[in-house]
């Protein structure tokens, strides 16, 4: 005799989307009732400015994770790019902003070659790169914080356009480019194929190794750009400024629904994940909660997101 469950089974993608939408609406109403100061224009713009750095990194992280990889070196690349930008911009502002981004793309290429050509596990390869890049940042600065108060250098991090902070404009621009790359370019279609089944993609004629390498280069460039924007916003940069950014970026991507197994993901959903993390931290801050409570809440959301992703994959089989 078959016993029928009293609880609904959410199998289809449409049903899951309806459930997510209902949770989102209820969350907004709860925020409005419990923390009315959250919806002030000043707090909203401050929130967007805070999530911009993580959003830039998460856009690149989405690309590499769709291809089935991880990159734990993005925080270190952010730190090295920040101190380089501070120093190089003292001679030439444009050179100080563009050179670190090129260097970040180069670091990503190295990671991509290690993963795709030498078949090193991406966690091991990028963890090793993380230590190397952090060591380079400390050697370059001798462990000291770098300063640059040049107004021309601070434009990217502190100015605004039409009331929208410049870091938010950079973040949205990177997200738009990443979205177009993934959904309206041959590279994006090939990357999804590689992430779904790299072996099948290779035997079907796709240059899977080159695609993976380029995905890591894109991630490194995004991390470096985030470092430049952060240095421009603060006017200072520390050789260890990137601690924790890699985990925040991965959290935003996973919460946004990009599969940890590769082959599925969306920049638009990553944007939602970035905003969710930002809103959560902002609400807990307004409520007077400690940083540790914020990290606990973030960890719980990550676990639930991964569990939801695995359940959704199994329900499709």
Secondary structure as UniProt FT lines:
FT   HELIX           13..34
FT   HELIX           36..39
FT   HELIX           41..66
FT   TURN            67..68
FT   TURN            72..73
FT   HELIX           74..88
FT   TURN            89..91
FT   HELIX           93..116
FT   HELIX           122..141
FT   TURN            142..143
FT   STRAND          146..147
FT   HELIX           151..158
FT   STRAND          160..161
FT   TURN            162..163
FT   STRAND          164..165
FT   HELIX           166..183
FT   HELIX           186..196
FT   HELIX           198..203
FT   TURN            204..205
FT   HELIX           208..234
FT   STRAND          236..237
FT   TURN            239..244
FT   HELIX           245..255
FT   TURN            256..257
FT   TURN            260..261
FT   HELIX           267..286
FT   TURN            287..288
FT   HELIX           291..316
//
